[in-house]
Amino acid sequence: MSNTEHRNYPKPVPDHFVSDDVILLQQAMDLVDGDINLLFAAIADLAPKNHEHVIADIQGLSSALAGKAAANHAHTLEDLSDVGGTLVAPAGYLLVKLVDGTWGPVSPASVVGAHQHVIADVQNLQTALDGLKAENQVLNATDAGMSINDHIGMRRFADGVWIKRTWTQVINFLNGYYQRRDGTQAMVGNLTISKAEPVVFLNKPASGTSNQLIGQTAGVTRWGMQMGHGGAEAGANAGSDYALDRYADNGTWIDTAFGIVRSAGTVWGSIYATAAQYLANTAGKVLTTAGVWAAAIPVNLGTPAGAVNLDFGTFINGYMNPSGNITFNTATNLKPGQSGSIRIYNPPGYTLGVNTSRFITSEAKGITLGINRNIVSYYVDDESMVHLFLSGKVMS
C-alpha cells in the first residue's frame, strides 16, 4: 500500500479489486473530509478580498493623522522661525540673510549698491545710439539754427511776462530739479506745494496692502510711517491702521513704536509701558489705562515665614498666606508716593513684626493681625520710609 505525496492519504493497491480496498477508500475519504472541514473553518475567519476599514479600525492611525498638516495648507515667510519683518516690508524689497543668521527684507540699493554698465553691456544700445544725432549737434541746431519763432516760451513768475527760452536753457533748468535714476524720476531738489489747503494723496489700489512714507540713510530704511497698514479692511472700519515703525541699522524691521487702530481710535506700540515696565519704573514709556490697571492687579507674594523682603518694583497691591510668624524686614525699589495694599490671610493667628528702620506703624512696632483677612495699606514717603496701616481688622 502507498500514500499520497502531500497529505499522506492511503491509496488503493493497483492489483486489488475495488471490493478489497473499500475500507481503505473510506479511510481516505474521512481524511479528505477532515482537511476540507479545517479549510472551510480557516476561510470563515478571513475578511472578503474587497473589504474596507474605517480609520478607527486601524490602531494608531487617528493619532498619526492628527499630527499631520492638511494637504492644502500653506505658510507665509513670516511663519519661518528665522525670518522676520516680511509683513511690513515695502514692495520691491529683497529677502537676504543678515549678519545674525536670520533672514529679513532690505532695500535693493543696500544690497546691490551703486553700479554702472558700459555701452557694450546693453544689447543693441550702440546701434540705437548710432542712429541718433550727437548731443552737440542737436543743441547747436536748437540754439543757432532755429529762428526766433522756434524758441519755446516760459513765464517769468515775477511779473507775469513771457520770455523766450531755447531747448538748451530748458534742459539745463530741468536738470537742476530732476535726475533720472534706475529708470525712475528722482527729485534732487525740495518739493514744495504752495496753495490753499495743499493735499498729498497716497492711494493704494486695494485692501490688504500698505501705503507709507520711508525715511532712509544711504538707501537703508530707518523709519516707516504707514498711513494704512496691510491689515485687510473687513468692514466696521477694521484694517488700514496707522503705524510708525522702527528699523535696525541693517534695514530690518524692529517693531511698531506707535500705532492707532482705525476702527477704535485706541493706541498701541512699544512706546507704551507694559504692567511690568510700569512697576519697574522704566524710563521713557507712555502710560495707558490698560497698562496701569494691569499693574494694579494684586500679585501673589507667596506663603512666607520669618523675615520678608518686599520688592516694591514688582507689585502695587499684593496678597500672602503666611506659613508662620513674619517680619517685614527690607523694602527695595521704593518710589516716593507709591501706595497700595497687602492682604494677609491669617487663620492660624500668626504675628506681623516690622523692621522699624524702614517701616513705620502707629505704635512703632509690629501690627497685631486678626484671623482670616487683614488689609495692610502702605504709603512710601519722601524719605523712602514705608508707612503701614491696618484696615479691616478681623475682617472675614
Secondary structure, DSSP 8 states (H G I E B T S, - for coil): -EE-TTT--EE--TTS-GGGGHHHHHHHHHHHHHHHHHHHHHHHTS--TT----GGGSTTHHHHHHTS--TT----GGGSTTB-SGGG--TT-EEEE-TTS-EEEE-HHHHH-S----GGGSTTHHHHHHTS--HHHHHHIIIIIS-GGGSEEEE-TTT--EEEE-HHHHHHHHHTTEEEETTEEEE-S-----SSS-------SSTT---EEEEEETTEEEEEEEES-S----STT-S--EEEEEE-TTS-EEEEEEEE-TTT--EESTTB--HHHHHTT-TT-B--HHHHHHHTS-EE-----EEEEEETTS-SEEEE--SS-EEEEEEES--TT-EEEEEEE-TT---EEE-TTTEE-TTSS-B---SSEEEEEEEE-TTS-EEEEEEEEEE-
